[in-house]
Amino acid sequence: MKKSHYKLSDLIAASLTYISRFSLLPANVSPLGAYGFFGGQPLFYFLSILAFDFFKGGFYQGFLWTYLGFAAYPLFALLARKSIKRQLFLLPLASLTFFLLSNFGVFFAWYSHDLQGFLTCYALALPFYTRTLIGDLFFGYGYVLLRQIKRIAISSSSRYNIL
Protein backbone atom coordinates (compact mmCIF):
# COMPACT_ATOMS: atom_id res chain seq x y z
CA MET A 1 0.00 0.00 0.00
CA LYS A 2 1.47 3.34 -1.08
CA LYS A 3 1.69 5.93 1.68
CA SER A 4 0.66 9.50 0.85
CA HIS A 5 3.34 12.14 1.31
CA TYR A 6 0.76 14.75 2.29
CA LYS A 7 0.51 15.65 5.94
CA LEU A 8 -2.33 17.12 7.95
CA SER A 9 -0.25 20.28 8.35
CA ASP A 10 -0.23 20.65 4.53
CA LEU A 11 -4.02 20.55 4.44
CA ILE A 12 -4.30 22.98 7.36
CA ALA A 13 -1.89 25.44 5.70
CA ALA A 14 -3.82 25.26 2.42
CA SER A 15 -7.14 25.71 4.24
CA LEU A 16 -5.92 28.72 6.23
CA THR A 17 -4.51 30.30 3.08
CA TYR A 18 -7.83 29.71 1.32
CA ILE A 19 -9.87 31.17 4.20
CA SER A 20 -7.61 34.21 4.52
CA ARG A 21 -8.58 35.33 1.02
CA PHE A 22 -12.22 35.93 2.05
CA SER A 23 -11.73 39.58 3.06
CA LEU A 24 -10.02 38.80 6.35
CA LEU A 25 -7.02 40.92 5.37
CA PRO A 26 -6.68 44.13 3.37
CA ALA A 27 -7.35 43.68 -0.35
CA ASN A 28 -4.58 41.73 -2.09
CA VAL A 29 -2.63 41.23 1.14
CA SER A 30 -2.59 37.48 1.49
CA PRO A 31 -0.36 34.56 2.44
CA LEU A 32 -1.16 32.99 -0.96
CA GLY A 33 2.10 33.89 -2.72
CA ALA A 34 4.19 32.87 0.29
CA TYR A 35 2.27 29.61 0.52
CA GLY A 36 2.91 28.95 -3.17
CA PHE A 37 6.59 29.68 -2.65
CA PHE A 38 7.22 27.95 0.69
CA GLY A 39 4.30 25.53 1.02
CA GLY A 40 5.92 22.72 -0.91
CA GLN A 41 2.54 21.38 -2.04
CA PRO A 42 1.70 22.84 -5.47
CA LEU A 43 -1.38 20.61 -5.70
CA PHE A 44 -2.93 22.12 -2.55
CA TYR A 45 -1.79 25.59 -3.63
CA PHE A 46 -3.57 25.38 -6.99
CA LEU A 47 -6.63 23.66 -5.50
CA SER A 48 -7.03 26.52 -3.03
CA ILE A 49 -6.82 29.02 -5.90
CA LEU A 50 -9.34 27.09 -8.00
CA ALA A 51 -11.75 26.69 -5.09
CA PHE A 52 -11.57 30.39 -4.24
CA ASP A 53 -12.14 31.43 -7.85
CA PHE A 54 -15.02 28.97 -8.17
CA PHE A 55 -16.83 30.32 -5.10
CA LYS A 56 -15.96 34.01 -5.56
CA GLY A 57 -16.45 34.18 -9.34
CA GLY A 58 -12.79 34.64 -10.14
CA PHE A 59 -12.93 33.18 -13.62
CA TYR A 60 -12.85 36.02 -16.12
CA GLN A 61 -11.61 36.58 -19.60
CA GLY A 62 -7.82 36.43 -19.28
CA PHE A 63 -7.76 34.47 -16.00
CA LEU A 64 -5.38 31.91 -17.49
CA TRP A 65 -2.67 34.58 -17.46
CA THR A 66 -3.33 35.02 -13.76
CA TYR A 67 -2.90 31.28 -13.25
CA LEU A 68 0.37 31.43 -15.16
CA GLY A 69 1.40 34.17 -12.74
CA PHE A 70 0.43 31.98 -9.77
CA ALA A 71 2.66 29.26 -11.21
CA ALA A 72 5.64 31.60 -10.81
CA TYR A 73 5.67 31.08 -7.04
CA PRO A 74 6.37 27.31 -6.94
CA LEU A 75 8.63 27.65 -10.01
CA PHE A 76 10.81 30.28 -8.33
CA ALA A 77 10.75 28.19 -5.14
CA LEU A 78 12.29 25.31 -7.12
CA LEU A 79 15.03 27.66 -8.29
CA ALA A 80 15.65 28.89 -4.74
CA ARG A 81 15.76 25.41 -3.25
CA LYS A 82 16.89 25.62 0.37
CA SER A 83 19.17 28.65 -0.05
CA ILE A 84 17.91 31.44 2.20
CA LYS A 85 19.68 34.09 0.11
CA ARG A 86 18.00 32.82 -3.06
CA GLN A 87 14.63 32.60 -1.29
CA LEU A 88 14.92 36.21 -0.09
CA PHE A 89 15.79 37.32 -3.63
CA LEU A 90 13.41 35.13 -5.63
CA LEU A 91 10.22 35.63 -3.59
CA PRO A 92 9.87 39.30 -4.63
CA LEU A 93 10.83 38.28 -8.16
CA ALA A 94 7.97 35.76 -8.12
CA SER A 95 5.65 38.57 -6.99
CA LEU A 96 6.83 40.75 -9.85
CA THR A 97 6.36 37.90 -12.33
CA PHE A 98 2.83 37.34 -11.02
CA PHE A 99 2.11 41.06 -11.46
CA LEU A 100 3.45 41.15 -15.01
CA LEU A 101 1.68 37.97 -16.18
CA SER A 102 -1.67 38.45 -14.46
CA ASN A 103 -1.99 42.02 -15.64
CA PHE A 104 -1.08 41.05 -19.17
CA GLY A 105 -4.28 38.98 -19.11
CA VAL A 106 -6.21 42.00 -17.86
CA PHE A 107 -4.64 44.19 -20.55
CA PHE A 108 -5.37 41.65 -23.25
CA ALA A 109 -8.99 41.15 -22.13
CA TRP A 110 -10.09 44.69 -21.30
CA TYR A 111 -7.79 47.36 -22.66
CA SER A 112 -7.07 48.68 -26.12
CA HIS A 113 -4.17 46.78 -27.64
CA ASP A 114 -1.87 49.73 -28.00
CA LEU A 115 0.84 51.37 -25.91
CA GLN A 116 -1.67 53.66 -24.17
CA GLY A 117 -3.87 50.71 -23.14
CA PHE A 118 -0.83 48.76 -21.95
CA LEU A 119 0.54 51.60 -19.85
CA THR A 120 -2.89 52.45 -18.43
CA CYS A 121 -3.51 48.84 -17.41
CA TYR A 122 -0.21 48.45 -15.60
CA ALA A 123 -0.38 51.90 -14.00
CA LEU A 124 -3.83 51.17 -12.58
CA ALA A 125 -2.59 47.79 -11.32
CA LEU A 126 0.32 49.21 -9.29
CA PRO A 127 -1.69 49.60 -6.03
CA PHE A 128 -2.71 45.94 -6.29
CA TYR A 129 0.89 44.92 -6.89
CA THR A 130 2.05 46.95 -3.90
CA ARG A 131 -0.37 45.13 -1.60
CA THR A 132 0.45 41.72 -3.14
CA LEU A 133 4.16 42.36 -2.62
CA ILE A 134 3.54 43.47 0.98
CA GLY A 135 1.62 40.25 1.67
CA ASP A 136 4.21 38.08 -0.02
CA LEU A 137 7.09 39.67 1.86
CA PHE A 138 5.32 39.81 5.21
CA PHE A 139 4.20 36.19 5.17
CA GLY A 140 7.19 34.85 3.22
CA TYR A 141 9.96 36.59 5.14
CA GLY A 142 8.04 35.94 8.36
CA TYR A 143 8.09 32.25 7.52
CA VAL A 144 11.84 32.37 6.85
CA LEU A 145 12.42 34.20 10.14
CA LEU A 146 10.35 31.71 12.16
CA ARG A 147 12.11 28.79 10.46
CA GLN A 148 15.50 30.28 11.37
CA ILE A 149 14.44 30.89 14.97
CA LYS A 150 13.25 27.28 15.21
CA ARG A 151 16.51 26.00 13.70
CA ILE A 152 18.57 28.03 16.19
CA ALA A 153 16.40 26.90 19.11
CA ILE A 154 16.74 23.25 18.14
CA SER A 155 20.47 23.65 17.63
CA SER A 156 20.88 25.34 21.01
CA SER A 157 18.72 22.83 22.85
CA SER A 158 20.62 19.85 21.45
CA ARG A 159 23.94 21.51 22.21
CA TYR A 160 22.98 22.00 25.86
CA ASN A 161 20.67 18.98 26.23
CA ILE A 162 17.76 21.26 27.08
CA LEU A 163 15.12 19.12 25.39
Contact map, one row per residue, 1 for C-alpha under 8 A:
1110000000000000000000000000000000000000000000000000000000000000000000000000000000000000000000000000000000000000000000000000000000000000000000000000000000000000000
1111000000000000000000000000000000000000000000000000000000000000000000000000000000000000000000000000000000000000000000000000000000000000000000000000000000000000000
1111100000000000000000000000000000000000000000000000000000000000000000000000000000000000000000000000000000000000000000000000000000000000000000000000000000000000000
0111111000000000000000000000000000000000000000000000000000000000000000000000000000000000000000000000000000000000000000000000000000000000000000000000000000000000000
0011111000000000000000000000000000000000000000000000000000000000000000000000000000000000000000000000000000000000000000000000000000000000000000000000000000000000000
0001111101100000000000000000000000000000000000000000000000000000000000000000000000000000000000000000000000000000000000000000000000000000000000000000000000000000000
0001111111100000000000000000000000000000000000000000000000000000000000000000000000000000000000000000000000000000000000000000000000000000000000000000000000000000000
0000011111110000000000000000000000000000000000000000000000000000000000000000000000000000000000000000000000000000000000000000000000000000000000000000000000000000000
0000001111111000000000000000000000000000000000000000000000000000000000000000000000000000000000000000000000000000000000000000000000000000000000000000000000000000000
0000011111111100000000000000000000000010100100000000000000000000000000000000000000000000000000000000000000000000000000000000000000000000000000000000000000000000000
0000011111111110000000000000000000000000000100000000000000000000000000000000000000000000000000000000000000000000000000000000000000000000000000000000000000000000000
0000000111111111000000000000000000000000000000000000000000000000000000000000000000000000000000000000000000000000000000000000000000000000000000000000000000000000000
0000000011111111100000000000000000100010000000000000000000000000000000000000000000000000000000000000000000000000000000000000000000000000000000000000000000000000000
0000000001111111110000000000000000100000000110010000000000000000000000000000000000000000000000000000000000000000000000000000000000000000000000000000000000000000000
0000000000111111111000000000000000000000000000010000000000000000000000000000000000000000000000000000000000000000000000000000000000000000000000000000000000000000000
0000000000011111111100000000000000000000000000000000000000000000000000000000000000000000000000000000000000000000000000000000000000000000000000000000000000000000000
0000000000001111111110000000011100100000000000010000000000000000000000000000000000000000000000000000000000000000000000000000000000000000000000000000000000000000000
0000000000000111111111000000000100000000000000011001000000000000000000000000000000000000000000000000000000000000000000000000000000000000000000000000000000000000000
0000000000000011111111010000000000000000000000000000000000000000000000000000000000000000000000000000000000000000000000000000000000000000000000000000000000000000000
0000000000000001111111111000011000000000000000000000000000000000000000000000000000000000000000000000000000000000000000000000000000000000000000000000000000000000000
0000000000000000111111111000010000000000000000000001000000000000000000000000000000000000000000000000000000000000000000000000000000000000000000000000000000000000000
0000000000000000011111111000000000000000000000000000000000000000000000000000000000000000000000000000000000000000000000000000000000000000000000000000000000000000000
0000000000000000000111111110000000000000000000000000000000000000000000000000000000000000000000000000000000000000000000000000000000000000000000000000000000000000000
0000000000000000001111111100000000000000000000000000000000000000000000000000000000000000000000000000000000000000000000000000000000000000000000000000000000000000000
0000000000000000000111111111110000000000000000000000000000000000000000000000000000000000000000000000000000000000000000000000000000000000000000000000000000000000000
0000000000000000000000111111100000000000000000000000000000000000000000000000000000000000000000000000000000000000000000000000000000000000000000000000000000000000000
0000000000000000000000101111100000000000000000000000000000000000000000000000000000000000000000000000000000000000000000000000000100100000000000000000000000000000000
0000000000000000000000001111110000000000000000000000000000000000000000000000000000000000000000000000000000000000000000000000000110110010000000000000000000000000000
0000000000000000000000001111111000000000000000000000000000000000000000000000000000000000000000000000000000000000000000000000000000111111000000000000000000000000000
0000000000000000100110001001111110000000000000000000000000000000000000000000000000000000000000000000000000000000000000000000000000010011001000000000000000000000000
0000000000000000100100000000111111100000000000000000000000000000000000000000000000000000000000000000000000000000000000000000000000000011001100000000000000000000000
0000000000000000110000000000011111110000000010000000000000000000000000000000000000000000000000000000000000000000000000000000000000000001000000000000000000000000000
0000000000000000000000000000011111111000000000000000000000000000000001001000000000000000000000100000000000000000000000000000000000000011000100000000000000000000000
0000000000000000000000000000001111111110000000000000000000000000000000001000000000000000001000000000000000000000000000000000000000000011101100000000000000000000000
0000000000001100100000000000001111111111000010000000000000000000000000000000000000000000000000000000000000000000000000000000000000000000000100000000000000000000000
0000000000000000000000000000000111111111110010000000000000000000000001001100000000000000000000000000000000000000000000000000000000000000000000000000000000000000000
0000000000000000000000000000000011111111000000000000000000000000000000001111100000000000001000000000000000000000000000000000000000000000000100000000000000000000000
0000000000000000000000000000000001111111000000000000000000000000000000000100100000000000000000000000000000000000000000000000000000000000000100000000000000000000000
0000000001001000000000000000000001111111110010000000000000000000000000000000000000000000000000000000000000000000000000000000000000000000000000000000000000000000000
0000000000000000000000000000000000111111110000000000000000000000000000000100000000000000000000000000000000000000000000000000000000000000000000000000000000000000000
0000000001000000000000000000000000010011111110000000000000000000000000000000000000000000000000000000000000000000000000000000000000000000000000000000000000000000000
0000000000000000000000000000000000010011111111000000000000000000000000000100000000000000000000000000000000000000000000000000000000000000000000000000000000000000000
0000000000000000000000000000000000000000111111100000000000000000000000000000000000000000000000000000000000000000000000000000000000000000000000000000000000000000000
0000000001100100000000000000000000000000111111110000000000000000000000000000000000000000000000000000000000000000000000000000000000000000000000000000000000000000000
0000000000000100000000000000000100110010111111111000000000000000000000000000000000000000000000000000000000000000000000000000000000000000000000000000000000000000000
0000000000000000000000000000000000000000011111111100000000000000000000000000000000000000000000000000000000000000000000000000000000000000000000000000000000000000000
0000000000000000000000000000000000000000001111111110000000000000000000000000000000000000000000000000000000000000000000000000000000000000000000000000000000000000000
0000000000000110110000000000000000000000000111111111000000000000000000000000000000000000000000000000000000000000000000000000000000000000000000000000000000000000000
0000000000000000010000000000000000000000000011111111100000000000000000000000000000000000000000000000000000000000000000000000000000000000000000000000000000000000000
0000000000000000000000000000000000000000000001111111110000000000000000000000000000000000000000000000000000000000000000000000000000000000000000000000000000000000000
0000000000000000000000000000000000000000000000111111111000000000000000000000000000000000000000000000000000000000000000000000000000000000000000000000000000000000000
0000000000000000010010000000000000000000000000011111111101000000000000000000000000000000000000000000000000000000000000000000000000000000000000000000000000000000000
0000000000000000000000000000000000000000000000001111111111100000000000000000000000000000000000000000000000000000000000000000000000000000000000000000000000000000000
0000000000000000000000000000000000000000000000000111111111100000000000000000000000000000000000000000000000000000000000000000000000000000000000000000000000000000000
0000000000000000000000000000000000000000000000000011111111000000000000000000000000000000000000000000000000000000000000000000000000000000000000000000000000000000000
0000000000000000000000000000000000000000000000000001111111000000000000000000000000000000000000000000000000000000000000000000000000000000000000000000000000000000000
0000000000000000000000000000000000000000000000000000111111110000000000000000000000000000000000000000000000000000000000000000000000000000000000000000000000000000000
0000000000000000000000000000000000000000000000000001111111110010000000000000000000000000000000000000000000000000000000000000000000000000000000000000000000000000000
0000000000000000000000000000000000000000000000000000110011111010000000000000000000000000000000000000000000000000000000000000000000000000000000000000000000000000000
0000000000000000000000000000000000000000000000000000000011111110000000000000000000000000000000000000000000000000000000000000000000000000000000000000000000000000000
0000000000000000000000000000000000000000000000000000000000111110000000000000000000000000000000000000000011001000000000000000000000000000000000000000000000000000000
0000000000000000000000000000000000000000000000000000000000011111110000000000000000000000000000000000000011011000000000000000000000000000000000000000000000000000000
0000000000000000000000000000000000000000000000000000000001111111111000000000000000000000000000000000010011000000000000000000000000000000000000000000000000000000000
0000000000000000000000000000000000000000000000000000000000000111111100000000000000000000000000000000000010000000000000000000000000000000000000000000000000000000000
0000000000000000000000000000000000000000000000000000000000000111111110000000000000000000000000000000111110000000000000000000000000000000000000000000000000000000000
0000000000000000000000000000000000000000000000000000000000000111111111000000000000000000000000000100111010000000000000000000000000000000000000000000000000000000000
0000000000000000000000000000000000000000000000000000000000000011111111100000000000000000000000000000010000000000000000000000000000000000000000000000000000000000000
0000000000000000000000000000000000000000000000000000000000000001111111110000000000000000000000000100110000000000000000000000000000000000000000000000000000000000000
0000000000000000000000000000000000000000000000000000000000000000111111111000000000000000000000001111110000000000000000000000000000000000000000000000000000000000000
0000000000000000000000000000000010010000000000000000000000000000011111111000000000000000000000000100000000000000000000000000000000000000000000000000000000000000000
0000000000000000000000000000000000000000000000000000000000000000001111111110000000000000000000000000000000000000000000000000000000000000000000000000000000000000000
0000000000000000000000000000000000000000000000000000000000000000000111111111000000000000000001101100000000000000000000000000000000000000000000000000000000000000000
0000000000000000000000000000000011011000000000000000000000000000000011111111100000000000001001100100000000000000000000000000000000000000000000000000000000000000000
0000000000000000000000000000000000011101010000000000000000000000000000111111110000000000000000000000000000000000000000000000000000000000000000000000000000000000000
0000000000000000000000000000000000001000000000000000000000000000000000111111111000000000000000000000000000000000000000000000000000000000000000000000000000000000000
0000000000000000000000000000000000001000000000000000000000000000000000011111111100000000011001000000000000000000000000000000000000000000000000000000000000000000000
0000000000000000000000000000000000001100000000000000000000000000000000001111111110000010011000000000000000000000000000000000000000000000000000000000000000000000000
0000000000000000000000000000000000000000000000000000000000000000000000000111111110000000000000000000000000000000000000000000000000000000000000000000000000000000000
0000000000000000000000000000000000000000000000000000000000000000000000000011111110000100000000000000000000000000000000000000000000000000000000000000000000000000000
0000000000000000000000000000000000000000000000000000000000000000000000000001111111110110010000000000000000000000000000000000000000000000000000000000000000000000000
0000000000000000000000000000000000000000000000000000000000000000000000000000111111100110000000000000000000000000000000000000000000000000000000000000000000000000000
0000000000000000000000000000000000000000000000000000000000000000000000000000000111110010000000000000000000000000000000000000000000000000000000000000000000000000000
0000000000000000000000000000000000000000000000000000000000000000000000000000000111111110000000000000000000000000000000000000000000000000000000000000000000000000000
0000000000000000000000000000000000000000000000000000000000000000000000000000000101111111000000000000000000000000000000000000000000000000000000010000000000000000000
0000000000000000000000000000000000000000000000000000000000000000000000000000000000111111100000000000000000000000000000000000000000000000000000000000000000000000000
0000000000000000000000000000000000000000000000000000000000000000000000000000001110111111110000000000000000000000000000000000000000000000000000000000000000000000000
0000000000000000000000000000000000000000000000000000000000000000000000000000100111111111111000000000000000000000000000000000000000000000000000000000000000000000000
0000000000000000000000000000000000000000000000000000000000000000000000000000000000011111111100000000000000000000000000000000000000000000000010000000000000000000000
0000000000000000000000000000000000000000000000000000000000000000000000000000000000001111111110000000000000000000000000000000000000000000000000000000000000000000000
0000000000000000000000000000000000000000000000000000000000000000000000000001100100000111111111000000000000000000000000000000000000000000000000000000000000000000000
0000000000000000000000000000000001001000000000000000000000000000000000001001100000000011111111100000000000000000000000000000000000000001100100000000000000000000000
0000000000000000000000000000000000000000000000000000000000000000000000000000000000000001111111110000000000000000000000000000000000001001100000000000000000000000000
0000000000000000000000000000000000000000000000000000000000000000000000000000000000000000111111111000000000000000000000000000000000000000000000000000000000000000000
0000000000000000000000000000000000000000000000000000000000000000000000011001000000000000011111111100000000000000000000000000000000000000000000000000000000000000000
0000000000000000000000000000000010000000000000000000000000000000000000011000000000000000001111111110000000000000000000000000000010011001000000000000000000000000000
0000000000000000000000000000000000000000000000000000000000000000000000000000000000000000000111111111000000000000000000000000000010001000000000000000000000000000000
0000000000000000000000000000000000000000000000000000000000000000000010010000000000000000000011111111100000000000000000000000000000000000000000000000000000000000000
0000000000000000000000000000000000000000000000000000000000000000010111011000000000000000000001111111110000000000000000000000000000000000000000000000000000000000000
0000000000000000000000000000000000000000000000000000000000000000000010000000000000000000000000111111111000000000000000000000000010000000000000000000000000000000000
0000000000000000000000000000000000000000000000000000000000000000000010000000000000000000000000011111111100000000000000000000000000000000000000000000000000000000000
0000000000000000000000000000000000000000000000000000000000000000110110000000000000000000000000001111111110000000000000000000000000000000000000000000000000000000000
0000000000000000000000000000000000000000000000000000000000000010111110000000000000000000000000000111111111000000000000000000000000000000000000000000000000000000000
0000000000000000000000000000000000000000000000000000000000000000110000000000000000000000000000000011111111100000000000001100100000000000000000000000000000000000000
0000000000000000000000000000000000000000000000000000000000000000100000000000000000000000000000000001111111110000000000000000000000000000000000000000000000000000000
0000000000000000000000000000000000000000000000000000000000001111110000000000000000000000000000000000111111111000000000000000000000000000000000000000000000000000000
0000000000000000000000000000000000000000000000000000000000001110000000000000000000000000000000000000011111111110000000001000000000000000000000000000000000000000000
0000000000000000000000000000000000000000000000000000000000000000000000000000000000000000000000000000001111111111100011001100000000000000000000000000000000000000000
0000000000000000000000000000000000000000000000000000000000000100000000000000000000000000000000000000000111111111100000000000000000000000000000000000000000000000000
0000000000000000000000000000000000000000000000000000000000001100000000000000000000000000000000000000000011111110000000000000000000000000000000000000000000000000000
0000000000000000000000000000000000000000000000000000000000000000000000000000000000000000000000000000000001111111000000000000000000000000000000000000000000000000000
0000000000000000000000000000000000000000000000000000000000000000000000000000000000000000000000000000000001111111100011001000000000000000000000000000000000000000000
0000000000000000000000000000000000000000000000000000000000000000000000000000000000000000000000000000000000110111110111000000000000000000000000000000000000000000000
0000000000000000000000000000000000000000000000000000000000000000000000000000000000000000000000000000000000110011111011000000000000000000000000000000000000000000000
0000000000000000000000000000000000000000000000000000000000000000000000000000000000000000000000000000000000000001111111000000000000000000000000000000000000000000000
0000000000000000000000000000000000000000000000000000000000000000000000000000000000000000000000000000000000000000111111100000000000000000000000000000000000000000000
0000000000000000000000000000000000000000000000000000000000000000000000000000000000000000000000000000000000000001011111110000000000000000000000000000000000000000000
0000000000000000000000000000000000000000000000000000000000000000000000000000000000000000000000000000000000100011111111111000000000000000000000000000000000000000000
0000000000000000000000000000000000000000000000000000000000000000000000000000000000000000000000000000000000100011111111111100000000000000000000000000000000000000000
0000000000000000000000000000000000000000000000000000000000000000000000000000000000000000000000000000000000000000001111111110000000000000000000000000000000000000000
0000000000000000000000000000000000000000000000000000000000000000000000000000000000000000000000000000000000000000000111111111000000000000000000000000000000000000000
0000000000000000000000000000000000000000000000000000000000000000000000000000000000000000000000000000001001100010000011111111100000000000000000000000000000000000000
0000000000000000000000000000000000000000000000000000000000000000000000000000000000000000000000000000001000100000000001111111110000000000000000000000000000000000000
0000000000000000000000000000000000000000000000000000000000000000000000000000000000000000000000000000000000000000000000111111110000000000000000000000000000000000000
0000000000000000000000000000000000000000000000000000000000000000000000000000000000000000000000000000000000000000000000011111111000000000000000000000000000000000000
0000000000000000000000000000000000000000000000000000000000000000000000000000000000000000000000000000001000000000000000001111111110000000000000000000000000000000000
0000000000000000000000000000000000000000000000000000000000000000000000000000000000000000000000000000000000000000000000000111111111000000000000000000000000000000000
0000000000000000000000000000000000000000000000000000000000000000000000000000000000000000000000000000000000000000000000000001111111100000000000000000000000000000000
0000000000000000000000000011000000000000000000000000000000000000000000000000000000000000000000000000000000000000000000000000111111110000000000000000000000000000000
0000000000000000000000000001000000000000000000000000000000000000000000000000000000000000000000110010000000000000000000000000111111111000000000000000000000000000000
0000000000000000000000000000000000000000000000000000000000000000000000000000000000000000000000000000000000000000000000000000011111111100000000000000000000000000000
0000000000000000000000000011100000000000000000000000000000000000000000000000000000000000000000000000000000000000000000000000001111111110000000000000000000000000000
0000000000000000000000000001110000000000000000000000000000000000000000000000000000000000000000100000000000000000000000000000000111111111000000000000000000000000000
0000000000000000000000000000100000000000000000000000000000000000000000000000000000000000000100110000000000000000000000000000000011111111100000000000000000000000000
0000000000000000000000000000100000000000000000000000000000000000000000000000000000000000000000000000000000000000000000000000000001111111110000000000000000000000000
0000000000000000000000000001111011000000000000000000000000000000000000000000000000000000000000000000000000000000000000000000000000111111111100000000000000000000000
0000000000000000000000000000111111000000000000000000000000000000000000000000000000000000001100100000000000000000000000000000000000011111111110000000000000000000000
0000000000000000000000000000000001000000000000000000000000000000000000000000000000000000001100000000000000000000000000000000000000001111111111000000000000000000000
0000000000000000000000000000000000000000000000000000000000000000000000000000000000000000000000000000000000000000000000000000000000000111111111000000000000000000000
0000000000000000000000000000011001000000000000000000000000000000000000000000000000000000000000000000000000000000000000000000000000000011111111100000000000000000000
0000000000000000000000000000001011101100000000000000000000000000000000000000000000000000001000000000000000000000000000000000000000000011111111110000000000000000000
0000000000000000000000000000000000000000000000000000000000000000000000000000000000000001000000000000000000000000000000000000000000000001111111111000000000000000000
0000000000000000000000000000000000000000000000000000000000000000000000000000000000000000000000000000000000000000000000000000000000000000111111111100000000000000000
0000000000000000000000000000000000000000000000000000000000000000000000000000000000000000000000000000000000000000000000000000000000000000001111111110000000000000000
0000000000000000000000000000000000000000000000000000000000000000000000000000000000010000000000000000000000000000000000000000000000000000000111111111000000000000000
0000000000000000000000000000000000000000000000000000000000000000000000000000000000000000000000000000000000000000000000000000000000000000000011111111100000000000000
0000000000000000000000000000000000000000000000000000000000000000000000000000000000000000000000000000000000000000000000000000000000000000000001111111110000000000000
0000000000000000000000000000000000000000000000000000000000000000000000000000000000000000000000000000000000000000000000000000000000000000000000111111111000000000000
0000000000000000000000000000000000000000000000000000000000000000000000000000000000000000000000000000000000000000000000000000000000000000000000011111111100000000000
0000000000000000000000000000000000000000000000000000000000000000000000000000000000000000000000000000000000000000000000000000000000000000000000001111111110000000000
0000000000000000000000000000000000000000000000000000000000000000000000000000000000000000000000000000000000000000000000000000000000000000000000000111111111000000000
0000000000000000000000000000000000000000000000000000000000000000000000000000000000000000000000000000000000000000000000000000000000000000000000000011111111100000000
0000000000000000000000000000000000000000000000000000000000000000000000000000000000000000000000000000000000000000000000000000000000000000000000000001111111110000000
0000000000000000000000000000000000000000000000000000000000000000000000000000000000000000000000000000000000000000000000000000000000000000000000000000111111111000000
0000000000000000000000000000000000000000000000000000000000000000000000000000000000000000000000000000000000000000000000000000000000000000000000000000011111111100000
0000000000000000000000000000000000000000000000000000000000000000000000000000000000000000000000000000000000000000000000000000000000000000000000000000001111111110000
0000000000000000000000000000000000000000000000000000000000000000000000000000000000000000000000000000000000000000000000000000000000000000000000000000000111111111010
0000000000000000000000000000000000000000000000000000000000000000000000000000000000000000000000000000000000000000000000000000000000000000000000000000000011111111111
0000000000000000000000000000000000000000000000000000000000000000000000000000000000000000000000000000000000000000000000000000000000000000000000000000000001111111111
0000000000000000000000000000000000000000000000000000000000000000000000000000000000000000000000000000000000000000000000000000000000000000000000000000000000111111110
0000000000000000000000000000000000000000000000000000000000000000000000000000000000000000000000000000000000000000000000000000000000000000000000000000000000011111110
0000000000000000000000000000000000000000000000000000000000000000000000000000000000000000000000000000000000000000000000000000000000000000000000000000000000001111111
0000000000000000000000000000000000000000000000000000000000000000000000000000000000000000000000000000000000000000000000000000000000000000000000000000000000011111111
0000000000000000000000000000000000000000000000000000000000000000000000000000000000000000000000000000000000000000000000000000000000000000000000000000000000001100111
